[in-house]
Amino acid sequence: MNYLVDTIPPERIIGKIIEKNTAQLYLDVEVTDITLVLLDSIDINIGDSIRIYFDEIVRFDFVVENLNPKELDDKRRIVFLNYQINQNVLYYFRDNIPKDHKIVLKNDNDLRLVD
């Protein structure tokens, strides 16, 4: 396939939330589908579990202002509360490639509910 630079779709992982830890702000997600476009491989396969951490999100799709640490933590928790066990999620990774079955979410726009 020939893609123009502006139209290359991002790599993505689709999975089902199997655990949610509200105290430490992470989800465990069982991988159900992986789409790789430019990467040759990653160390994650269908059926694996990935832990997605929300505690370092610094960019939100609904806010671009500078937030103090308390406001930032409140926004992270609000985003985290949208996700529930058994929901399916889609994670787009551009430069934040999953490593060691972990994703440290930097931008809430990279993770979306698909159902």
Backbone atoms as SQL, in Angstrom:
CREATE TABLE atoms (id INTEGER PRIMARY KEY, chain TEXT, resi INTEGER, resn TEXT, atom TEXT, x REAL, y REAL, z REAL);
INSERT INTO atoms VALUES
  (1, 'A', 1, 'MET', 'N', 0.831, -1.182, 0.000),
  (2, 'A', 1, 'MET', 'CA', 0.000, 0.000, 0.000),
  (3, 'A', 1, 'MET', 'C', 0.873, 1.240, 0.000),
  (4, 'A', 2, 'ASN', 'N', 0.452, 2.220, -0.734),
  (5, 'A', 2, 'ASN', 'CA', 1.141, 3.504, -0.720),
  (6, 'A', 2, 'ASN', 'C', 0.300, 4.504, 0.037),
  (7, 'A', 3, 'TYR', 'N', 0.867, 5.069, 1.079),
  (8, 'A', 3, 'TYR', 'CA', 0.181, 6.081, 1.870),
  (9, 'A', 3, 'TYR', 'C', 0.906, 7.401, 1.729),
  (10, 'A', 4, 'LEU', 'N', 0.157, 8.475, 1.671),
  (11, 'A', 4, 'LEU', 'CA', 0.760, 9.785, 1.803),
  (12, 'A', 4, 'LEU', 'C', 1.101, 9.978, 3.271),
  (13, 'A', 5, 'VAL', 'N', 2.118, 10.777, 3.549),
  (14, 'A', 5, 'VAL', 'CA', 2.557, 10.954, 4.927),
  (15, 'A', 5, 'VAL', 'C', 1.406, 11.403, 5.824),
  (16, 'A', 6, 'ASP', 'N', 0.559, 12.303, 5.347),
  (17, 'A', 6, 'ASP', 'CA', -0.529, 12.817, 6.177),
  (18, 'A', 6, 'ASP', 'C', -1.668, 11.828, 6.373),
  (19, 'A', 7, 'THR', 'N', -1.694, 10.741, 5.620),
  (20, 'A', 7, 'THR', 'CA', -2.831, 9.831, 5.705),
  (21, 'A', 7, 'THR', 'C', -2.480, 8.467, 6.290),
  (22, 'A', 8, 'ILE', 'N', -1.272, 8.315, 6.834),
  (23, 'A', 8, 'ILE', 'CA', -0.901, 7.033, 7.416),
  (24, 'A', 8, 'ILE', 'C', -1.719, 6.822, 8.700),
  (25, 'A', 9, 'PRO', 'N', -2.499, 5.755, 8.749),
  (26, 'A', 9, 'PRO', 'CA', -3.282, 5.522, 9.971),
  (27, 'A', 9, 'PRO', 'C', -2.351, 5.126, 11.118),
  (28, 'A', 10, 'PRO', 'N', -2.727, 5.451, 12.334),
  (29, 'A', 10, 'PRO', 'CA', -1.861, 5.108, 13.470),
  (30, 'A', 10, 'PRO', 'C', -1.948, 3.627, 13.815),
  (31, 'A', 11, 'GLU', 'N', -0.879, 3.122, 14.432),
  (32, 'A', 11, 'GLU', 'CA', -0.943, 1.788, 15.003),
  (33, 'A', 11, 'GLU', 'C', -1.986, 1.816, 16.111),
  (34, 'A', 12, 'ARG', 'N', -2.621, 0.682, 16.331),
  (35, 'A', 12, 'ARG', 'CA', -3.653, 0.680, 17.363),
  (36, 'A', 12, 'ARG', 'C', -3.822, -0.711, 17.971),
  (37, 'A', 13, 'ILE', 'N', -4.340, -0.680, 19.177),
  (38, 'A', 13, 'ILE', 'CA', -4.649, -1.906, 19.919),
  (39, 'A', 13, 'ILE', 'C', -6.093, -1.788, 20.381),
  (40, 'A', 14, 'ILE', 'N', -6.845, -2.862, 20.193),
  (41, 'A', 14, 'ILE', 'CA', -8.211, -2.913, 20.718),
  (42, 'A', 14, 'ILE', 'C', -8.229, -3.995, 21.789),
  (43, 'A', 15, 'GLY', 'N', -8.906, -3.697, 22.892),
  (44, 'A', 15, 'GLY', 'CA', -8.960, -4.671, 23.967),
  (45, 'A', 15, 'GLY', 'C', -10.161, -4.463, 24.860),
  (46, 'A', 16, 'LYS', 'N', -10.337, -5.406, 25.761),
  (47, 'A', 16, 'LYS', 'CA', -11.455, -5.384, 26.709),
  (48, 'A', 16, 'LYS', 'C', -10.893, -5.153, 28.105),
  (49, 'A', 17, 'ILE', 'N', -11.488, -4.209, 28.830),
  (50, 'A', 17, 'ILE', 'CA', -11.041, -3.907, 30.189),
  (51, 'A', 17, 'ILE', 'C', -11.397, -5.089, 31.095),
  (52, 'A', 18, 'ILE', 'N', -10.377, -5.636, 31.765),
  (53, 'A', 18, 'ILE', 'CA', -10.615, -6.781, 32.643),
  (54, 'A', 18, 'ILE', 'C', -10.380, -6.436, 34.119),
  (55, 'A', 19, 'GLU', 'N', -9.703, -5.312, 34.370),
  (56, 'A', 19, 'GLU', 'CA', -9.500, -4.876, 35.753),
  (57, 'A', 19, 'GLU', 'C', -9.342, -3.366, 35.776),
  (58, 'A', 20, 'LYS', 'N', -9.819, -2.764, 36.869),
  (59, 'A', 20, 'LYS', 'CA', -9.725, -1.314, 37.040),
  (60, 'A', 20, 'LYS', 'C', -9.266, -1.037, 38.456),
  (61, 'A', 21, 'ASN', 'N', -8.168, -0.281, 38.598),
  (62, 'A', 21, 'ASN', 'CA', -7.649, 0.056, 39.917),
  (63, 'A', 21, 'ASN', 'C', -7.773, 1.561, 40.125),
  (64, 'A', 22, 'THR', 'N', -8.770, 1.966, 40.903),
  (65, 'A', 22, 'THR', 'CA', -9.069, 3.381, 41.115),
  (66, 'A', 22, 'THR', 'C', -8.020, 4.060, 41.991),
  (67, 'A', 23, 'ALA', 'N', -7.421, 3.326, 42.913),
  (68, 'A', 23, 'ALA', 'CA', -6.411, 3.921, 43.801),
  (69, 'A', 23, 'ALA', 'C', -5.137, 4.277, 43.027),
  (70, 'A', 24, 'GLN', 'N', -4.716, 3.394, 42.113),
  (71, 'A', 24, 'GLN', 'CA', -3.469, 3.621, 41.394),
  (72, 'A', 24, 'GLN', 'C', -3.691, 4.084, 39.955),
  (73, 'A', 25, 'LEU', 'N', -4.932, 4.305, 39.570),
  (74, 'A', 25, 'LEU', 'CA', -5.295, 4.825, 38.239),
  (75, 'A', 25, 'LEU', 'C', -4.711, 4.009, 37.084),
  (76, 'A', 26, 'TYR', 'N', -5.054, 2.729, 37.053),
  (77, 'A', 26, 'TYR', 'CA', -4.687, 1.949, 35.877),
  (78, 'A', 26, 'TYR', 'C', -5.801, 0.977, 35.517),
  (79, 'A', 27, 'LEU', 'N', -5.792, 0.600, 34.232),
  (80, 'A', 27, 'LEU', 'CA', -6.691, -0.423, 33.702),
  (81, 'A', 27, 'LEU', 'C', -5.851, -1.586, 33.215),
  (82, 'A', 28, 'ASP', 'N', -6.333, -2.796, 33.401),
  (83, 'A', 28, 'ASP', 'CA', -5.757, -3.949, 32.723),
  (84, 'A', 28, 'ASP', 'C', -6.697, -4.280, 31.570),
  (85, 'A', 29, 'VAL', 'N', -6.115, -4.410, 30.387),
  (86, 'A', 29, 'VAL', 'CA', -6.887, -4.608, 29.164),
  (87, 'A', 29, 'VAL', 'C', -6.394, -5.867, 28.462),
  (88, 'A', 30, 'GLU', 'N', -7.326, -6.772, 28.130),
  (89, 'A', 30, 'GLU', 'CA', -6.982, -7.955, 27.346),
  (90, 'A', 30, 'GLU', 'C', -7.044, -7.591, 25.870),
  (91, 'A', 31, 'VAL', 'N', -5.946, -7.796, 25.160),
  (92, 'A', 31, 'VAL', 'CA', -5.843, -7.409, 23.748),
  (93, 'A', 31, 'VAL', 'C', -6.690, -8.339, 22.885),
  (94, 'A', 32, 'THR', 'N', -7.566, -7.739, 22.047),
  (95, 'A', 32, 'THR', 'CA', -8.397, -8.528, 21.136),
  (96, 'A', 32, 'THR', 'C', -8.040, -8.287, 19.668),
  (97, 'A', 33, 'ASP', 'N', -7.337, -7.182, 19.376),
  (98, 'A', 33, 'ASP', 'CA', -6.941, -6.886, 17.999),
  (99, 'A', 33, 'ASP', 'C', -5.770, -5.915, 18.009),
  (100, 'A', 34, 'ILE', 'N', -4.852, -6.078, 17.063),
  (101, 'A', 34, 'ILE', 'CA', -3.704, -5.180, 16.918),
  (102, 'A', 34, 'ILE', 'C', -3.577, -4.831, 15.439),
  (103, 'A', 35, 'THR', 'N', -3.428, -3.540, 15.132),
  (104, 'A', 35, 'THR', 'CA', -3.189, -3.098, 13.760),
  (105, 'A', 35, 'THR', 'C', -1.847, -2.377, 13.724),
  (106, 'A', 36, 'LEU', 'N', -0.898, -2.938, 12.993),
  (107, 'A', 36, 'LEU', 'CA', 0.408, -2.303, 12.821),
  (108, 'A', 36, 'LEU', 'C', 0.530, -1.805, 11.390),
  (109, 'A', 37, 'VAL', 'N', 0.991, -0.573, 11.238),
  (110, 'A', 37, 'VAL', 'CA', 1.131, 0.017, 9.916),
  (111, 'A', 37, 'VAL', 'C', 2.607, 0.222, 9.576),
  (112, 'A', 38, 'LEU', 'N', 3.322, 0.909, 10.435),
  (113, 'A', 38, 'LEU', 'CA', 4.730, 1.195, 10.183),
  (114, 'A', 38, 'LEU', 'C', 5.682, 0.351, 11.025),
  (115, 'A', 39, 'LEU', 'N', 5.236, -0.049, 12.210),
  (116, 'A', 39, 'LEU', 'CA', 6.101, -0.849, 13.073),
  (117, 'A', 39, 'LEU', 'C', 6.174, -2.290, 12.566),
  (118, 'A', 40, 'ASP', 'N', 7.351, -2.871, 12.661),
  (119, 'A', 40, 'ASP', 'CA', 7.488, -4.271, 12.262),
  (120, 'A', 40, 'ASP', 'C', 6.865, -5.195, 13.296),
  (121, 'A', 41, 'SER', 'N', 7.089, -4.878, 14.554),
  (122, 'A', 41, 'SER', 'CA', 6.523, -5.725, 15.594),
  (123, 'A', 41, 'SER', 'C', 6.568, -4.998, 16.931),
  (124, 'A', 42, 'ILE', 'N', 5.737, -5.462, 17.825),
  (125, 'A', 42, 'ILE', 'CA', 5.793, -5.036, 19.218),
  (126, 'A', 42, 'ILE', 'C', 5.707, -6.310, 20.036),
  (127, 'A', 43, 'ASP', 'N', 5.991, -6.223, 21.323),
  (128, 'A', 43, 'ASP', 'CA', 6.028, -7.440, 22.144),
  (129, 'A', 43, 'ASP', 'C', 4.679, -7.790, 22.753),
  (130, 'A', 44, 'ILE', 'N', 3.608, -7.390, 22.084),
  (131, 'A', 44, 'ILE', 'CA', 2.250, -7.649, 22.572),
  (132, 'A', 44, 'ILE', 'C', 1.498, -8.452, 21.516),
  (133, 'A', 45, 'ASN', 'N', 0.755, -9.442, 21.967),
  (134, 'A', 45, 'ASN', 'CA', -0.016, -10.284, 21.059),
  (135, 'A', 45, 'ASN', 'C', -1.476, -10.328, 21.497),
  (136, 'A', 46, 'ILE', 'N', -2.333, -10.758, 20.586),
  (137, 'A', 46, 'ILE', 'CA', -3.742, -10.943, 20.922),
  (138, 'A', 46, 'ILE', 'C', -3.840, -11.954, 22.059),
  (139, 'A', 47, 'GLY', 'N', -4.662, -11.635, 23.058),
  (140, 'A', 47, 'GLY', 'CA', -4.813, -12.477, 24.235),
  (141, 'A', 47, 'GLY', 'C', -3.972, -12.013, 25.410),
  (142, 'A', 48, 'ASP', 'N', -2.946, -11.182, 25.135),
  (143, 'A', 48, 'ASP', 'CA', -2.112, -10.644, 26.218),
  (144, 'A', 48, 'ASP', 'C', -2.893, -9.604, 27.010),
  (145, 'A', 49, 'SER', 'N', -2.399, -9.325, 28.196),
  (146, 'A', 49, 'SER', 'CA', -2.957, -8.263, 29.030),
  (147, 'A', 49, 'SER', 'C', -1.978, -7.096, 29.042),
  (148, 'A', 50, 'ILE', 'N', -2.508, -5.887, 28.893),
  (149, 'A', 50, 'ILE', 'CA', -1.698, -4.669, 28.955),
  (150, 'A', 50, 'ILE', 'C', -2.220, -3.834, 30.106),
  (151, 'A', 51, 'ARG', 'N', -1.320, -3.218, 30.840),
  (152, 'A', 51, 'ARG', 'CA', -1.709, -2.306, 31.910),
  (153, 'A', 51, 'ARG', 'C', -1.566, -0.879, 31.389),
  (154, 'A', 52, 'ILE', 'N', -2.649, -0.115, 31.464),
  (155, 'A', 52, 'ILE', 'CA', -2.658, 1.272, 30.988),
  (156, 'A', 52, 'ILE', 'C', -2.758, 2.197, 32.189),
  (157, 'A', 53, 'TYR', 'N', -1.710, 2.987, 32.392),
  (158, 'A', 53, 'TYR', 'CA', -1.640, 3.913, 33.525),
  (159, 'A', 53, 'TYR', 'C', -2.156, 5.289, 33.129),
  (160, 'A', 54, 'PHE', 'N', -2.977, 5.870, 33.971),
  (161, 'A', 54, 'PHE', 'CA', -3.551, 7.201, 33.729),
  (162, 'A', 54, 'PHE', 'C', -2.858, 8.283, 34.554),
  (163, 'A', 55, 'ASP', 'N', -1.924, 7.916, 35.420),
  (164, 'A', 55, 'ASP', 'CA', -1.400, 8.873, 36.402),
  (165, 'A', 55, 'ASP', 'C', -0.411, 9.889, 35.832),
  (166, 'A', 56, 'GLU', 'N', -0.077, 9.783, 34.544),
  (167, 'A', 56, 'GLU', 'CA', 0.834, 10.766, 33.966),
  (168, 'A', 56, 'GLU', 'C', 0.217, 11.551, 32.816),
  (169, 'A', 57, 'ILE', 'N', -1.092, 11.427, 32.614),
  (170, 'A', 57, 'ILE', 'CA', -1.729, 12.192, 31.539),
  (171, 'A', 57, 'ILE', 'C', -1.452, 13.677, 31.773),
  (172, 'A', 58, 'VAL', 'N', -0.939, 14.330, 30.758),
  (173, 'A', 58, 'VAL', 'CA', -0.695, 15.775, 30.867),
  (174, 'A', 58, 'VAL', 'C', -1.462, 16.552, 29.800),
  (175, 'A', 59, 'ARG', 'N', -1.997, 15.836, 28.814),
  (176, 'A', 59, 'ARG', 'CA', -2.762, 16.502, 27.763),
  (177, 'A', 59, 'ARG', 'C', -4.152, 15.908, 27.712),
  (178, 'A', 60, 'PHE', 'N', -5.127, 16.797, 27.658),
  (179, 'A', 60, 'PHE', 'CA', -6.526, 16.388, 27.608),
  (180, 'A', 60, 'PHE', 'C', -7.144, 16.954, 26.344),
  (181, 'A', 61, 'ASP', 'N', -8.022, 16.199, 25.695),
  (182, 'A', 61, 'ASP', 'CA', -8.618, 16.695, 24.451),
  (183, 'A', 61, 'ASP', 'C', -9.567, 17.856, 24.694),
  (184, 'A', 62, 'PHE', 'N', -9.934, 18.105, 25.940),
  (185, 'A', 62, 'PHE', 'CA', -10.891, 19.172, 26.225),
  (186, 'A', 62, 'PHE', 'C', -10.256, 20.356, 26.956),
  (187, 'A', 63, 'VAL', 'N', -8.969, 20.306, 27.229),
  (188, 'A', 63, 'VAL', 'CA', -8.349, 21.427, 27.945),
  (189, 'A', 63, 'VAL', 'C', -6.886, 21.577, 27.509),
  (190, 'A', 64, 'VAL', 'N', -6.474, 22.826, 27.301),
  (191, 'A', 64, 'VAL', 'CA', -5.088, 23.072, 26.901),
  (192, 'A', 64, 'VAL', 'C', -4.383, 24.054, 27.833),
  (193, 'A', 65, 'GLU', 'N', -5.094, 24.540, 28.843),
  (194, 'A', 65, 'GLU', 'CA', -4.481, 25.501, 29.751),
  (195, 'A', 65, 'GLU', 'C', -3.506, 24.817, 30.717),
  (196, 'A', 66, 'ASN', 'N', -2.661, 25.623, 31.335),
  (197, 'A', 66, 'ASN', 'CA', -1.758, 25.094, 32.361),
  (198, 'A', 66, 'ASN', 'C', -2.564, 24.855, 33.634),
  (199, 'A', 67, 'LEU', 'N', -2.433, 23.662, 34.175),
  (200, 'A', 67, 'LEU', 'CA', -3.188, 23.300, 35.373),
  (201, 'A', 67, 'LEU', 'C', -2.226, 23.072, 36.532),
  (202, 'A', 68, 'ASN', 'N', -2.667, 23.430, 37.734),
  (203, 'A', 68, 'ASN', 'CA', -1.837, 23.116, 38.898),
  (204, 'A', 68, 'ASN', 'C', -1.954, 21.617, 39.172),
  (205, 'A', 69, 'PRO', 'N', -1.073, 21.055, 39.999),
  (206, 'A', 69, 'PRO', 'CA', -1.081, 19.600, 40.219),
  (207, 'A', 69, 'PRO', 'C', -2.418, 19.039, 40.693),
  (208, 'A', 70, 'LYS', 'N', -3.116, 19.745, 41.550),
  (209, 'A', 70, 'LYS', 'CA', -4.421, 19.270, 42.042),
  (210, 'A', 70, 'LYS', 'C', -5.442, 19.226, 40.911),
  (211, 'A', 71, 'GLU', 'N', -5.497, 20.289, 40.093),
  (212, 'A', 71, 'GLU', 'CA', -6.434, 20.316, 38.959),
  (213, 'A', 71, 'GLU', 'C', -6.096, 19.221, 37.963),
  (214, 'A', 72, 'LEU', 'N', -4.804, 19.010, 37.732),
  (215, 'A', 72, 'LEU', 'CA', -4.362, 17.973, 36.803),
  (216, 'A', 72, 'LEU', 'C', -4.788, 16.594, 37.299),
  (217, 'A', 73, 'ASP', 'N', -4.604, 16.330, 38.588),
  (218, 'A', 73, 'ASP', 'CA', -5.007, 15.055, 39.173),
  (219, 'A', 73, 'ASP', 'C', -6.521, 14.867, 39.084),
  (220, 'A', 74, 'ASP', 'N', -7.280, 15.930, 39.338),
  (221, 'A', 74, 'ASP', 'CA', -8.739, 15.855, 39.232),
  (222, 'A', 74, 'ASP', 'C', -9.161, 15.511, 37.807),
  (223, 'A', 75, 'LYS', 'N', -8.534, 16.132, 36.817),
  (224, 'A', 75, 'LYS', 'CA', -8.864, 15.845, 35.406),
  (225, 'A', 75, 'LYS', 'C', -8.546, 14.391, 35.063),
  (226, 'A', 76, 'ARG', 'N', -7.394, 13.898, 35.533),
  (227, 'A', 76, 'ARG', 'CA', -7.028, 12.496, 35.274),
  (228, 'A', 76, 'ARG', 'C', -8.089, 11.555, 35.843),
  (229, 'A', 77, 'ARG', 'N', -8.523, 11.818, 37.066),
  (230, 'A', 77, 'ARG', 'CA', -9.522, 10.957, 37.711),
  (231, 'A', 77, 'ARG', 'C', -10.863, 11.007, 36.976),
  (232, 'A', 78, 'ILE', 'N', -11.239, 12.176, 36.499),
  (233, 'A', 78, 'ILE', 'CA', -12.489, 12.305, 35.736),
  (234, 'A', 78, 'ILE', 'C', -12.416, 11.474, 34.461),
  (235, 'A', 79, 'VAL', 'N', -11.299, 11.562, 33.748),
  (236, 'A', 79, 'VAL', 'CA', -11.112, 10.765, 32.535),
  (237, 'A', 79, 'VAL', 'C', -11.165, 9.276, 32.889),
  (238, 'A', 80, 'PHE', 'N', -10.455, 8.882, 33.938),
  (239, 'A', 80, 'PHE', 'CA', -10.378, 7.479, 34.348),
  (240, 'A', 80, 'PHE', 'C', -11.750, 6.904, 34.683),
  (241, 'A', 81, 'LEU', 'N', -12.606, 7.704, 35.301),
  (242, 'A', 81, 'LEU', 'CA', -13.932, 7.232, 35.710),
  (243, 'A', 81, 'LEU', 'C', -14.829, 6.848, 34.532),
  (244, 'A', 82, 'ASN', 'N', -14.497, 7.319, 33.318),
  (245, 'A', 82, 'ASN', 'CA', -15.288, 6.981, 32.126),
  (246, 'A', 82, 'ASN', 'C', -15.148, 5.515, 31.716),
  (247, 'A', 83, 'TYR', 'N', -14.130, 4.843, 32.213),
  (248, 'A', 83, 'TYR', 'CA', -13.826, 3.481, 31.787),
  (249, 'A', 83, 'TYR', 'C', -14.300, 2.473, 32.829),
  (250, 'A', 84, 'GLN', 'N', -14.941, 1.386, 32.355),
  (251, 'A', 84, 'GLN', 'CA', -15.502, 0.371, 33.240),
  (252, 'A', 84, 'GLN', 'C', -15.094, -1.022, 32.777),
  (253, 'A', 85, 'ILE', 'N', -15.081, -1.961, 33.695),
  (254, 'A', 85, 'ILE', 'CA', -14.762, -3.358, 33.370),
  (255, 'A', 85, 'ILE', 'C', -15.739, -3.866, 32.298),
  (256, 'A', 86, 'ASN', 'N', -15.216, -4.658, 31.377),
  (257, 'A', 86, 'ASN', 'CA', -15.921, -5.271, 30.244),
  (258, 'A', 86, 'ASN', 'C', -16.169, -4.331, 29.076),
  (259, 'A', 87, 'GLN', 'N', -15.790, -3.077, 29.179),
  (260, 'A', 87, 'GLN', 'CA', -15.898, -2.186, 28.019),
  (261, 'A', 87, 'GLN', 'C', -14.728, -2.462, 27.081),
  (262, 'A', 88, 'ASN', 'N', -14.959, -2.207, 25.793),
  (263, 'A', 88, 'ASN', 'CA', -13.896, -2.328, 24.803),
  (264, 'A', 88, 'ASN', 'C', -13.285, -0.965, 24.559),
  (265, 'A', 89, 'VAL', 'N', -11.948, -0.944, 24.469),
  (266, 'A', 89, 'VAL', 'CA', -11.232, 0.308, 24.266),
  (267, 'A', 89, 'VAL', 'C', -10.308, 0.188, 23.054),
  (268, 'A', 90, 'LEU', 'N', -10.005, 1.337, 22.496),
  (269, 'A', 90, 'LEU', 'CA', -9.101, 1.450, 21.358),
  (270, 'A', 90, 'LEU', 'C', -7.980, 2.381, 21.764),
  (271, 'A', 91, 'TYR', 'N', -6.735, 1.906, 21.669),
  (272, 'A', 91, 'TYR', 'CA', -5.568, 2.728, 21.997),
  (273, 'A', 91, 'TYR', 'C', -4.787, 2.997, 20.722),
  (274, 'A', 92, 'TYR', 'N', -4.619, 4.281, 20.383),
  (275, 'A', 92, 'TYR', 'CA', -3.791, 4.689, 19.253),
  (276, 'A', 92, 'TYR', 'C', -2.403, 5.000, 19.775),
  (277, 'A', 93, 'PHE', 'N', -1.372, 4.430, 19.170),
  (278, 'A', 93, 'PHE', 'CA', -0.037, 4.838, 19.590),
  (279, 'A', 93, 'PHE', 'C', 0.737, 5.355, 18.396),
  (280, 'A', 94, 'ARG', 'N', 1.236, 6.565, 18.563),
  (281, 'A', 94, 'ARG', 'CA', 2.021, 7.229, 17.533),
  (282, 'A', 94, 'ARG', 'C', 3.485, 7.185, 17.947),
  (283, 'A', 95, 'ASP', 'N', 3.843, 7.947, 18.984),
  (284, 'A', 95, 'ASP', 'CA', 5.218, 7.885, 19.486),
  (285, 'A', 95, 'ASP', 'C', 5.278, 7.225, 20.854),
  (286, 'A', 96, 'ASN', 'N', 4.143, 6.907, 21.434),
  (287, 'A', 96, 'ASN', 'CA', 4.103, 6.264, 22.749),
  (288, 'A', 96, 'ASN', 'C', 3.832, 4.768, 22.563),
  (289, 'A', 97, 'ILE', 'N', 4.870, 4.044, 22.192),
  (290, 'A', 97, 'ILE', 'CA', 4.739, 2.624, 21.866),
  (291, 'A', 97, 'ILE', 'C', 4.697, 1.798, 23.155),
  (292, 'A', 98, 'PRO', 'N', 3.756, 0.846, 23.263),
  (293, 'A', 98, 'PRO', 'CA', 3.682, -0.001, 24.465),
  (294, 'A', 98, 'PRO', 'C', 4.979, -0.775, 24.680),
  (295, 'A', 99, 'LYS', 'N', 5.454, -0.778, 25.914),
  (296, 'A', 99, 'LYS', 'CA', 6.663, -1.530, 26.253),
  (297, 'A', 99, 'LYS', 'C', 6.385, -2.361, 27.508),
  (298, 'A', 100, 'ASP', 'N', 6.903, -3.587, 27.518),
  (299, 'A', 100, 'ASP', 'CA', 6.754, -4.475, 28.676),
  (300, 'A', 100, 'ASP', 'C', 5.298, -4.614, 29.119),
  (301, 'A', 101, 'HIS', 'N', 4.392, -4.673, 28.159),
  (302, 'A', 101, 'HIS', 'CA', 2.964, -4.834, 28.431),
  (303, 'A', 101, 'HIS', 'C', 2.405, -3.707, 29.289),
  (304, 'A', 102, 'LYS', 'N', 3.000, -2.515, 29.138),
  (305, 'A', 102, 'LYS', 'CA', 2.532, -1.337, 29.866),
  (306, 'A', 102, 'LYS', 'C', 2.420, -0.156, 28.916),
  (307, 'A', 103, 'ILE', 'N', 1.441, 0.685, 29.180),
  (308, 'A', 103, 'ILE', 'CA', 1.291, 1.951, 28.473),
  (309, 'A', 103, 'ILE', 'C', 1.111, 3.019, 29.540),
  (310, 'A', 104, 'VAL', 'N', 1.951, 4.033, 29.502),
  (311, 'A', 104, 'VAL', 'CA', 1.767, 5.183, 30.379),
  (312, 'A', 104, 'VAL', 'C', 1.094, 6.240, 29.520),
  (313, 'A', 105, 'LEU', 'N', -0.191, 6.439, 29.755),
  (314, 'A', 105, 'LEU', 'CA', -0.994, 7.336, 28.931),
  (315, 'A', 105, 'LEU', 'C', -0.554, 8.780, 29.153),
  (316, 'A', 106, 'LYS', 'N', -0.180, 9.462, 28.072),
  (317, 'A', 106, 'LYS', 'CA', 0.250, 10.861, 28.167),
  (318, 'A', 106, 'LYS', 'C', -0.853, 11.802, 27.699),
  (319, 'A', 107, 'ASN', 'N', -1.694, 11.307, 26.803),
  (320, 'A', 107, 'ASN', 'CA', -2.743, 12.125, 26.207),
  (321, 'A', 107, 'ASN', 'C', -4.035, 11.319, 26.243),
  (322, 'A', 108, 'ASP', 'N', -5.064, 11.854, 26.860),
  (323, 'A', 108, 'ASP', 'CA', -6.309, 11.079, 26.980),
  (324, 'A', 108, 'ASP', 'C', -6.941, 10.818, 25.619),
  (325, 'A', 109, 'ASN', 'N', -6.571, 11.570, 24.620),
  (326, 'A', 109, 'ASN', 'CA', -7.111, 11.391, 23.281),
  (327, 'A', 109, 'ASN', 'C', -6.586, 10.112, 22.608),
  (328, 'A', 110, 'ASP', 'N', -5.563, 9.481, 23.185),
  (329, 'A', 110, 'ASP', 'CA', -5.010, 8.257, 22.613),
  (330, 'A', 110, 'ASP', 'C', -5.819, 7.009, 22.954),
  (331, 'A', 111, 'LEU', 'N', -6.699, 7.111, 23.951),
  (332, 'A', 111, 'LEU', 'CA', -7.499, 5.963, 24.384),
  (333, 'A', 111, 'LEU', 'C', -8.975, 6.328, 24.275),
  (334, 'A', 112, 'ARG', 'N', -9.743, 5.452, 23.617),
  (335, 'A', 112, 'ARG', 'CA', -11.181, 5.715, 23.408),
  (336, 'A', 112, 'ARG', 'C', -12.003, 4.469, 23.675),
  (337, 'A', 113, 'LEU', 'N', -13.205, 4.683, 24.164),
  (338, 'A', 113, 'LEU', 'CA', -14.166, 3.584, 24.274),
  (339, 'A', 113, 'LEU', 'C', -14.698, 3.253, 22.895),
  (340, 'A', 114, 'VAL', 'N', -14.899, 1.975, 22.600),
  (341, 'A', 114, 'VAL', 'CA', -15.451, 1.598, 21.298),
  (342, 'A', 114, 'VAL', 'C', -16.828, 0.978, 21.408),
  (343, 'A', 115, 'ASP', 'N', -17.389, 0.937, 22.611),
  (344, 'A', 115, 'ASP', 'CA', -18.775, 0.464, 22.729),
  (345, 'A', 115, 'ASP', 'C', -19.497, 1.214, 23.812);
